[in-house]
Amino acid sequence: MTENNYRLEKEYKIPFEIFREGYTEFQKKFIFPQANVTALAFILLAIIFVVAVIQDASQYFAYLLIMVCLAMAVRQWYNPRKLRRNLFDVFRTMEETVYRIGIGEGFIDISTVSDGNVEKSVEDDEEYEEEPLLEKSRIPFDENFSLLEYDRFFLIFSGKTIFYIVPKECFSENELEIIMGLKSNK
């Protein structure tokens, strides 16, 4: 064990293809179901207003409500896809970022080791001051923790909003066994 009492401590990078697959799986599990239910609710409301207009064509406010409901349904469908596209564009610029995972007794620590940015703007021997990296995130093995295994990566969740993608290709068989053993540590 290392000085932090980690059973496993390893640095890794996340290739873009694995990030794309991982984020898509996250959206399938947590984002799309809620967005689809909300979009369906708006479509049903629009249908109710259409029926009201059919019964009495003088209800001009119903026309407006139909358009608003349809616009909200399209928005619920479109926004997660737009967010995914934007996130992919941002991640392409960060693909060389190095992360560190530390698995201890009762917790996982995940941190950023380097931002992968090798170009530094230093002029005339002025001292270059790097931006500090984020503190490590500690995920306890509690009721909010879950681990999903896929062919090429693991998704580690803390609740429904925080997730981490850990690519399998960066780990040995013994290290993968330690990570897979987390499923039973809850």
MODELLER restraints for C-alpha pairs under 7 A, 6 or more apart:
rsr = mdl.restraints
at = mdl.atoms
rsr.add(forms.Gaussian(group=physical.xy_distance, feature=features.Distance(at['CA:1:A'], at['CA:7:A']), mean=5.60, stdev=0.5))
rsr.add(forms.Gaussian(group=physical.xy_distance, feature=features.Distance(at['CA:5:A'], at['CA:104:A']), mean=5.94, stdev=0.5))
rsr.add(forms.Gaussian(group=physical.xy_distance, feature=features.Distance(at['CA:6:A'], at['CA:102:A']), mean=5.75, stdev=0.5))
rsr.add(forms.Gaussian(group=physical.xy_distance, feature=features.Distance(at['CA:6:A'], at['CA:103:A']), mean=5.18, stdev=0.5))
rsr.add(forms.Gaussian(group=physical.xy_distance, feature=features.Distance(at['CA:6:A'], at['CA:104:A']), mean=4.24, stdev=0.5))
rsr.add(forms.Gaussian(group=physical.xy_distance, feature=features.Distance(at['CA:7:A'], at['CA:103:A']), mean=5.60, stdev=0.5))
rsr.add(forms.Gaussian(group=physical.xy_distance, feature=features.Distance(at['CA:7:A'], at['CA:104:A']), mean=5.49, stdev=0.5))
rsr.add(forms.Gaussian(group=physical.xy_distance, feature=features.Distance(at['CA:8:A'], at['CA:102:A']), mean=5.58, stdev=0.5))
rsr.add(forms.Gaussian(group=physical.xy_distance, feature=features.Distance(at['CA:8:A'], at['CA:103:A']), mean=5.17, stdev=0.5))
rsr.add(forms.Gaussian(group=physical.xy_distance, feature=features.Distance(at['CA:8:A'], at['CA:175:A']), mean=6.96, stdev=0.5))
rsr.add(forms.Gaussian(group=physical.xy_distance, feature=features.Distance(at['CA:9:A'], at['CA:101:A']), mean=5.60, stdev=0.5))
rsr.add(forms.Gaussian(group=physical.xy_distance, feature=features.Distance(at['CA:9:A'], at['CA:102:A']), mean=4.31, stdev=0.5))
rsr.add(forms.Gaussian(group=physical.xy_distance, feature=features.Distance(at['CA:9:A'], at['CA:103:A']), mean=6.48, stdev=0.5))
rsr.add(forms.Gaussian(group=physical.xy_distance, feature=features.Distance(at['CA:10:A'], at['CA:100:A']), mean=5.53, stdev=0.5))
rsr.add(forms.Gaussian(group=physical.xy_distance, feature=features.Distance(at['CA:10:A'], at['CA:101:A']), mean=5.49, stdev=0.5))
rsr.add(forms.Gaussian(group=physical.xy_distance, feature=features.Distance(at['CA:10:A'], at['CA:102:A']), mean=6.67, stdev=0.5))
rsr.add(forms.Gaussian(group=physical.xy_distance, feature=features.Distance(at['CA:11:A'], at['CA:98:A']), mean=6.54, stdev=0.5))
rsr.add(forms.Gaussian(group=physical.xy_distance, feature=features.Distance(at['CA:11:A'], at['CA:99:A']), mean=5.43, stdev=0.5))
rsr.add(forms.Gaussian(group=physical.xy_distance, feature=features.Distance(at['CA:11:A'], at['CA:100:A']), mean=4.22, stdev=0.5))
rsr.add(forms.Gaussian(group=physical.xy_distance, feature=features.Distance(at['CA:11:A'], at['CA:101:A']), mean=6.43, stdev=0.5))
rsr.add(forms.Gaussian(group=physical.xy_distance, feature=features.Distance(at['CA:12:A'], at['CA:98:A']), mean=5.63, stdev=0.5))
rsr.add(forms.Gaussian(group=physical.xy_distance, feature=features.Distance(at['CA:12:A'], at['CA:99:A']), mean=5.33, stdev=0.5))
rsr.add(forms.Gaussian(group=physical.xy_distance, feature=features.Distance(at['CA:12:A'], at['CA:100:A']), mean=6.27, stdev=0.5))
rsr.add(forms.Gaussian(group=physical.xy_distance, feature=features.Distance(at['CA:12:A'], at['CA:170:A']), mean=6.11, stdev=0.5))
rsr.add(forms.Gaussian(group=physical.xy_distance, feature=features.Distance(at['CA:13:A'], at['CA:96:A']), mean=6.54, stdev=0.5))
rsr.add(forms.Gaussian(group=physical.xy_distance, feature=features.Distance(at['CA:13:A'], at['CA:97:A']), mean=6.15, stdev=0.5))
rsr.add(forms.Gaussian(group=physical.xy_distance, feature=features.Distance(at['CA:13:A'], at['CA:98:A']), mean=4.98, stdev=0.5))
rsr.add(forms.Gaussian(group=physical.xy_distance, feature=features.Distance(at['CA:13:A'], at['CA:99:A']), mean=6.15, stdev=0.5))
rsr.add(forms.Gaussian(group=physical.xy_distance, feature=features.Distance(at['CA:14:A'], at['CA:95:A']), mean=6.60, stdev=0.5))
rsr.add(forms.Gaussian(group=physical.xy_distance, feature=features.Distance(at['CA:14:A'], at['CA:167:A']), mean=6.29, stdev=0.5))
rsr.add(forms.Gaussian(group=physical.xy_distance, feature=features.Distance(at['CA:15:A'], at['CA:95:A']), mean=6.29, stdev=0.5))
rsr.add(forms.Gaussian(group=physical.xy_distance, feature=features.Distance(at['CA:16:A'], at['CA:92:A']), mean=6.61, stdev=0.5))
rsr.add(forms.Gaussian(group=physical.xy_distance, feature=features.Distance(at['CA:16:A'], at['CA:95:A']), mean=6.34, stdev=0.5))
rsr.add(forms.Gaussian(group=physical.xy_distance, feature=features.Distance(at['CA:18:A'], at['CA:167:A']), mean=6.82, stdev=0.5))
rsr.add(forms.Gaussian(group=physical.xy_distance, feature=features.Distance(at['CA:19:A'], at['CA:165:A']), mean=6.84, stdev=0.5))
rsr.add(forms.Gaussian(group=physical.xy_distance, feature=features.Distance(at['CA:20:A'], at['CA:88:A']), mean=6.97, stdev=0.5))
rsr.add(forms.Gaussian(group=physical.xy_distance, feature=features.Distance(at['CA:22:A'], at['CA:155:A']), mean=6.88, stdev=0.5))
rsr.add(forms.Gaussian(group=physical.xy_distance, feature=features.Distance(at['CA:22:A'], at['CA:165:A']), mean=6.19, stdev=0.5))
rsr.add(forms.Gaussian(group=physical.xy_distance, feature=features.Distance(at['CA:30:A'], at['CA:160:A']), mean=6.63, stdev=0.5))
rsr.add(forms.Gaussian(group=physical.xy_distance, feature=features.Distance(at['CA:35:A'], at['CA:76:A']), mean=5.42, stdev=0.5))
rsr.add(forms.Gaussian(group=physical.xy_distance, feature=features.Distance(at['CA:35:A'], at['CA:77:A']), mean=6.35, stdev=0.5))
rsr.add(forms.Gaussian(group=physical.xy_distance, feature=features.Distance(at['CA:36:A'], at['CA:77:A']), mean=6.64, stdev=0.5))
rsr.add(forms.Gaussian(group=physical.xy_distance, feature=features.Distance(at['CA:38:A'], at['CA:76:A']), mean=6.84, stdev=0.5))
rsr.add(forms.Gaussian(group=physical.xy_distance, feature=features.Distance(at['CA:39:A'], at['CA:73:A']), mean=4.12, stdev=0.5))
rsr.add(forms.Gaussian(group=physical.xy_distance, feature=features.Distance(at['CA:39:A'], at['CA:76:A']), mean=5.49, stdev=0.5))
rsr.add(forms.Gaussian(group=physical.xy_distance, feature=features.Distance(at['CA:39:A'], at['CA:77:A']), mean=6.50, stdev=0.5))
rsr.add(forms.Gaussian(group=physical.xy_distance, feature=features.Distance(at['CA:40:A'], at['CA:73:A']), mean=6.93, stdev=0.5))
rsr.add(forms.Gaussian(group=physical.xy_distance, feature=features.Distance(at['CA:42:A'], at['CA:69:A']), mean=5.05, stdev=0.5))
rsr.add(forms.Gaussian(group=physical.xy_distance, feature=features.Distance(at['CA:42:A'], at['CA:70:A']), mean=6.58, stdev=0.5))
rsr.add(forms.Gaussian(group=physical.xy_distance, feature=features.Distance(at['CA:42:A'], at['CA:72:A']), mean=6.60, stdev=0.5))
rsr.add(forms.Gaussian(group=physical.xy_distance, feature=features.Distance(at['CA:42:A'], at['CA:73:A']), mean=5.37, stdev=0.5))
rsr.add(forms.Gaussian(group=physical.xy_distance, feature=features.Distance(at['CA:43:A'], at['CA:69:A']), mean=6.45, stdev=0.5))
rsr.add(forms.Gaussian(group=physical.xy_distance, feature=features.Distance(at['CA:43:A'], at['CA:70:A']), mean=6.18, stdev=0.5))
rsr.add(forms.Gaussian(group=physical.xy_distance, feature=features.Distance(at['CA:43:A'], at['CA:73:A']), mean=6.26, stdev=0.5))
rsr.add(forms.Gaussian(group=physical.xy_distance, feature=features.Distance(at['CA:45:A'], at['CA:69:A']), mean=6.63, stdev=0.5))
rsr.add(forms.Gaussian(group=physical.xy_distance, feature=features.Distance(at['CA:46:A'], at['CA:66:A']), mean=4.68, stdev=0.5))
rsr.add(forms.Gaussian(group=physical.xy_distance, feature=features.Distance(at['CA:46:A'], at['CA:69:A']), mean=5.44, stdev=0.5))
rsr.add(forms.Gaussian(group=physical.xy_distance, feature=features.Distance(at['CA:46:A'], at['CA:70:A']), mean=6.46, stdev=0.5))
rsr.add(forms.Gaussian(group=physical.xy_distance, feature=features.Distance(at['CA:49:A'], at['CA:62:A']), mean=5.60, stdev=0.5))
rsr.add(forms.Gaussian(group=physical.xy_distance, feature=features.Distance(at['CA:49:A'], at['CA:66:A']), mean=5.96, stdev=0.5))
rsr.add(forms.Gaussian(group=physical.xy_distance, feature=features.Distance(at['CA:50:A'], at['CA:66:A']), mean=6.84, stdev=0.5))
rsr.add(forms.Gaussian(group=physical.xy_distance, feature=features.Distance(at['CA:53:A'], at['CA:59:A']), mean=6.14, stdev=0.5))
rsr.add(forms.Gaussian(group=physical.xy_distance, feature=features.Distance(at['CA:53:A'], at['CA:62:A']), mean=6.47, stdev=0.5))
rsr.add(forms.Gaussian(group=physical.xy_distance, feature=features.Distance(at['CA:94:A'], at['CA:115:A']), mean=6.99, stdev=0.5))
rsr.add(forms.Gaussian(group=physical.xy_distance, feature=features.Distance(at['CA:94:A'], at['CA:116:A']), mean=6.93, stdev=0.5))
rsr.add(forms.Gaussian(group=physical.xy_distance, feature=features.Distance(at['CA:96:A'], at['CA:115:A']), mean=6.99, stdev=0.5))
rsr.add(forms.Gaussian(group=physical.xy_distance, feature=features.Distance(at['CA:96:A'], at['CA:116:A']), mean=4.60, stdev=0.5))
rsr.add(forms.Gaussian(group=physical.xy_distance, feature=features.Distance(at['CA:97:A'], at['CA:114:A']), mean=5.73, stdev=0.5))
rsr.add(forms.Gaussian(group=physical.xy_distance, feature=features.Distance(at['CA:97:A'], at['CA:115:A']), mean=4.45, stdev=0.5))
rsr.add(forms.Gaussian(group=physical.xy_distance, feature=features.Distance(at['CA:97:A'], at['CA:116:A']), mean=4.39, stdev=0.5))
rsr.add(forms.Gaussian(group=physical.xy_distance, feature=features.Distance(at['CA:98:A'], at['CA:112:A']), mean=6.06, stdev=0.5))
rsr.add(forms.Gaussian(group=physical.xy_distance, feature=features.Distance(at['CA:98:A'], at['CA:113:A']), mean=5.34, stdev=0.5))
rsr.add(forms.Gaussian(group=physical.xy_distance, feature=features.Distance(at['CA:98:A'], at['CA:114:A']), mean=5.20, stdev=0.5))
rsr.add(forms.Gaussian(group=physical.xy_distance, feature=features.Distance(at['CA:98:A'], at['CA:115:A']), mean=6.46, stdev=0.5))
rsr.add(forms.Gaussian(group=physical.xy_distance, feature=features.Distance(at['CA:98:A'], at['CA:116:A']), mean=6.58, stdev=0.5))
rsr.add(forms.Gaussian(group=physical.xy_distance, feature=features.Distance(at['CA:99:A'], at['CA:111:A']), mean=5.62, stdev=0.5))
rsr.add(forms.Gaussian(group=physical.xy_distance, feature=features.Distance(at['CA:99:A'], at['CA:112:A']), mean=4.40, stdev=0.5))
rsr.add(forms.Gaussian(group=physical.xy_distance, feature=features.Distance(at['CA:99:A'], at['CA:113:A']), mean=5.22, stdev=0.5))
rsr.add(forms.Gaussian(group=physical.xy_distance, feature=features.Distance(at['CA:100:A'], at['CA:110:A']), mean=5.63, stdev=0.5))
rsr.add(forms.Gaussian(group=physical.xy_distance, feature=features.Distance(at['CA:100:A'], at['CA:111:A']), mean=5.25, stdev=0.5))
rsr.add(forms.Gaussian(group=physical.xy_distance, feature=features.Distance(at['CA:100:A'], at['CA:112:A']), mean=6.19, stdev=0.5))
rsr.add(forms.Gaussian(group=physical.xy_distance, feature=features.Distance(at['CA:100:A'], at['CA:113:A']), mean=6.26, stdev=0.5))
rsr.add(forms.Gaussian(group=physical.xy_distance, feature=features.Distance(at['CA:101:A'], at['CA:109:A']), mean=5.67, stdev=0.5))
rsr.add(forms.Gaussian(group=physical.xy_distance, feature=features.Distance(at['CA:101:A'], at['CA:110:A']), mean=4.58, stdev=0.5))
rsr.add(forms.Gaussian(group=physical.xy_distance, feature=features.Distance(at['CA:101:A'], at['CA:111:A']), mean=6.66, stdev=0.5))
rsr.add(forms.Gaussian(group=physical.xy_distance, feature=features.Distance(at['CA:102:A'], at['CA:108:A']), mean=5.67, stdev=0.5))
rsr.add(forms.Gaussian(group=physical.xy_distance, feature=features.Distance(at['CA:102:A'], at['CA:109:A']), mean=4.91, stdev=0.5))
rsr.add(forms.Gaussian(group=physical.xy_distance, feature=features.Distance(at['CA:102:A'], at['CA:110:A']), mean=6.41, stdev=0.5))
rsr.add(forms.Gaussian(group=physical.xy_distance, feature=features.Distance(at['CA:103:A'], at['CA:109:A']), mean=6.38, stdev=0.5))
rsr.add(forms.Gaussian(group=physical.xy_distance, feature=features.Distance(at['CA:106:A'], at['CA:140:A']), mean=5.82, stdev=0.5))
rsr.add(forms.Gaussian(group=physical.xy_distance, feature=features.Distance(at['CA:106:A'], at['CA:141:A']), mean=5.29, stdev=0.5))
rsr.add(forms.Gaussian(group=physical.xy_distance, feature=features.Distance(at['CA:107:A'], at['CA:138:A']), mean=6.52, stdev=0.5))
rsr.add(forms.Gaussian(group=physical.xy_distance, feature=features.Distance(at['CA:107:A'], at['CA:139:A']), mean=5.40, stdev=0.5))
rsr.add(forms.Gaussian(group=physical.xy_distance, feature=features.Distance(at['CA:107:A'], at['CA:140:A']), mean=4.16, stdev=0.5))
rsr.add(forms.Gaussian(group=physical.xy_distance, feature=features.Distance(at['CA:107:A'], at['CA:141:A']), mean=5.47, stdev=0.5))
rsr.add(forms.Gaussian(group=physical.xy_distance, feature=features.Distance(at['CA:108:A'], at['CA:138:A']), mean=5.63, stdev=0.5))
rsr.add(forms.Gaussian(group=physical.xy_distance, feature=features.Distance(at['CA:108:A'], at['CA:139:A']), mean=5.09, stdev=0.5))
rsr.add(forms.Gaussian(group=physical.xy_distance, feature=features.Distance(at['CA:108:A'], at['CA:140:A']), mean=6.44, stdev=0.5))
rsr.add(forms.Gaussian(group=physical.xy_distance, feature=features.Distance(at['CA:109:A'], at['CA:136:A']), mean=6.13, stdev=0.5))
rsr.add(forms.Gaussian(group=physical.xy_distance, feature=features.Distance(at['CA:109:A'], at['CA:137:A']), mean=5.46, stdev=0.5))
rsr.add(forms.Gaussian(group=physical.xy_distance, feature=features.Distance(at['CA:109:A'], at['CA:138:A']), mean=4.46, stdev=0.5))
rsr.add(forms.Gaussian(group=physical.xy_distance, feature=features.Distance(at['CA:109:A'], at['CA:139:A']), mean=6.31, stdev=0.5))
rsr.add(forms.Gaussian(group=physical.xy_distance, feature=features.Distance(at['CA:110:A'], at['CA:136:A']), mean=5.45, stdev=0.5))
rsr.add(forms.Gaussian(group=physical.xy_distance, feature=features.Distance(at['CA:110:A'], at['CA:137:A']), mean=5.23, stdev=0.5))
rsr.add(forms.Gaussian(group=physical.xy_distance, feature=features.Distance(at['CA:110:A'], at['CA:138:A']), mean=6.61, stdev=0.5))
rsr.add(forms.Gaussian(group=physical.xy_distance, feature=features.Distance(at['CA:111:A'], at['CA:135:A']), mean=6.50, stdev=0.5))
rsr.add(forms.Gaussian(group=physical.xy_distance, feature=features.Distance(at['CA:111:A'], at['CA:136:A']), mean=4.16, stdev=0.5))
rsr.add(forms.Gaussian(group=physical.xy_distance, feature=features.Distance(at['CA:111:A'], at['CA:137:A']), mean=6.15, stdev=0.5))
rsr.add(forms.Gaussian(group=physical.xy_distance, feature=features.Distance(at['CA:112:A'], at['CA:133:A']), mean=6.51, stdev=0.5))
rsr.add(forms.Gaussian(group=physical.xy_distance, feature=features.Distance(at['CA:112:A'], at['CA:134:A']), mean=6.58, stdev=0.5))
rsr.add(forms.Gaussian(group=physical.xy_distance, feature=features.Distance(at['CA:122:A'], at['CA:128:A']), mean=5.96, stdev=0.5))
rsr.add(forms.Gaussian(group=physical.xy_distance, feature=features.Distance(at['CA:139:A'], at['CA:158:A']), mean=6.52, stdev=0.5))
rsr.add(forms.Gaussian(group=physical.xy_distance, feature=features.Distance(at['CA:141:A'], at['CA:185:A']), mean=6.82, stdev=0.5))
rsr.add(forms.Gaussian(group=physical.xy_distance, feature=features.Distance(at['CA:141:A'], at['CA:186:A']), mean=5.15, stdev=0.5))
rsr.add(forms.Gaussian(group=physical.xy_distance, feature=features.Distance(at['CA:142:A'], at['CA:186:A']), mean=5.89, stdev=0.5))
rsr.add(forms.Gaussian(group=physical.xy_distance, feature=features.Distance(at['CA:144:A'], at['CA:158:A']), mean=5.11, stdev=0.5))
rsr.add(forms.Gaussian(group=physical.xy_distance, feature=features.Distance(at['CA:144:A'], at['CA:159:A']), mean=4.58, stdev=0.5))
rsr.add(forms.Gaussian(group=physical.xy_distance, feature=features.Distance(at['CA:145:A'], at['CA:157:A']), mean=5.55, stdev=0.5))
rsr.add(forms.Gaussian(group=physical.xy_distance, feature=features.Distance(at['CA:145:A'], at['CA:158:A']), mean=4.74, stdev=0.5))
rsr.add(forms.Gaussian(group=physical.xy_distance, feature=features.Distance(at['CA:145:A'], at['CA:159:A']), mean=6.43, stdev=0.5))
rsr.add(forms.Gaussian(group=physical.xy_distance, feature=features.Distance(at['CA:146:A'], at['CA:156:A']), mean=5.98, stdev=0.5))
rsr.add(forms.Gaussian(group=physical.xy_distance, feature=features.Distance(at['CA:146:A'], at['CA:157:A']), mean=5.09, stdev=0.5))
rsr.add(forms.Gaussian(group=physical.xy_distance, feature=features.Distance(at['CA:146:A'], at['CA:158:A']), mean=6.70, stdev=0.5))
rsr.add(forms.Gaussian(group=physical.xy_distance, feature=features.Distance(at['CA:147:A'], at['CA:154:A']), mean=6.83, stdev=0.5))
rsr.add(forms.Gaussian(group=physical.xy_distance, feature=features.Distance(at['CA:147:A'], at['CA:155:A']), mean=5.71, stdev=0.5))
rsr.add(forms.Gaussian(group=physical.xy_distance, feature=features.Distance(at['CA:147:A'], at['CA:156:A']), mean=4.65, stdev=0.5))
rsr.add(forms.Gaussian(group=physical.xy_distance, feature=features.Distance(at['CA:147:A'], at['CA:157:A']), mean=6.21, stdev=0.5))
rsr.add(forms.Gaussian(group=physical.xy_distance, feature=features.Distance(at['CA:147:A'], at['CA:183:A']), mean=6.03, stdev=0.5))
rsr.add(forms.Gaussian(group=physical.xy_distance, feature=features.Distance(at['CA:148:A'], at['CA:154:A']), mean=5.67, stdev=0.5))
rsr.add(forms.Gaussian(group=physical.xy_distance, feature=features.Distance(at['CA:148:A'], at['CA:155:A']), mean=5.11, stdev=0.5))
rsr.add(forms.Gaussian(group=physical.xy_distance, feature=features.Distance(at['CA:148:A'], at['CA:156:A']), mean=6.57, stdev=0.5))
rsr.add(forms.Gaussian(group=physical.xy_distance, feature=features.Distance(at['CA:149:A'], at['CA:155:A']), mean=6.49, stdev=0.5))
rsr.add(forms.Gaussian(group=physical.xy_distance, feature=features.Distance(at['CA:152:A'], at['CA:167:A']), mean=6.08, stdev=0.5))
rsr.add(forms.Gaussian(group=physical.xy_distance, feature=features.Distance(at['CA:152:A'], at['CA:168:A']), mean=5.52, stdev=0.5))
rsr.add(forms.Gaussian(group=physical.xy_distance, feature=features.Distance(at['CA:153:A'], at['CA:165:A']), mean=6.66, stdev=0.5))
rsr.add(forms.Gaussian(group=physical.xy_distance, feature=features.Distance(at['CA:153:A'], at['CA:166:A']), mean=5.47, stdev=0.5))
rsr.add(forms.Gaussian(group=physical.xy_distance, feature=features.Distance(at['CA:153:A'], at['CA:167:A']), mean=4.17, stdev=0.5))
rsr.add(forms.Gaussian(group=physical.xy_distance, feature=features.Distance(at['CA:153:A'], at['CA:168:A']), mean=4.93, stdev=0.5))
rsr.add(forms.Gaussian(group=physical.xy_distance, feature=features.Distance(at['CA:154:A'], at['CA:165:A']), mean=5.83, stdev=0.5))
rsr.add(forms.Gaussian(group=physical.xy_distance, feature=features.Distance(at['CA:154:A'], at['CA:166:A']), mean=5.10, stdev=0.5))
rsr.add(forms.Gaussian(group=physical.xy_distance, feature=features.Distance(at['CA:154:A'], at['CA:167:A']), mean=6.37, stdev=0.5))
rsr.add(forms.Gaussian(group=physical.xy_distance, feature=features.Distance(at['CA:155:A'], at['CA:163:A']), mean=6.62, stdev=0.5))
rsr.add(forms.Gaussian(group=physical.xy_distance, feature=features.Distance(at['CA:155:A'], at['CA:164:A']), mean=5.70, stdev=0.5))
rsr.add(forms.Gaussian(group=physical.xy_distance, feature=features.Distance(at['CA:155:A'], at['CA:165:A']), mean=4.90, stdev=0.5))
rsr.add(forms.Gaussian(group=physical.xy_distance, feature=features.Distance(at['CA:155:A'], at['CA:166:A']), mean=6.48, stdev=0.5))
rsr.add(forms.Gaussian(group=physical.xy_distance, feature=features.Distance(at['CA:156:A'], at['CA:163:A']), mean=5.45, stdev=0.5))
rsr.add(forms.Gaussian(group=physical.xy_distance, feature=features.Distance(at['CA:156:A'], at['CA:164:A']), mean=5.07, stdev=0.5))
rsr.add(forms.Gaussian(group=physical.xy_distance, feature=features.Distance(at['CA:156:A'], at['CA:165:A']), mean=6.51, stdev=0.5))
rsr.add(forms.Gaussian(group=physical.xy_distance, feature=features.Distance(at['CA:157:A'], at['CA:163:A']), mean=4.41, stdev=0.5))
rsr.add(forms.Gaussian(group=physical.xy_distance, feature=features.Distance(at['CA:157:A'], at['CA:164:A']), mean=6.56, stdev=0.5))
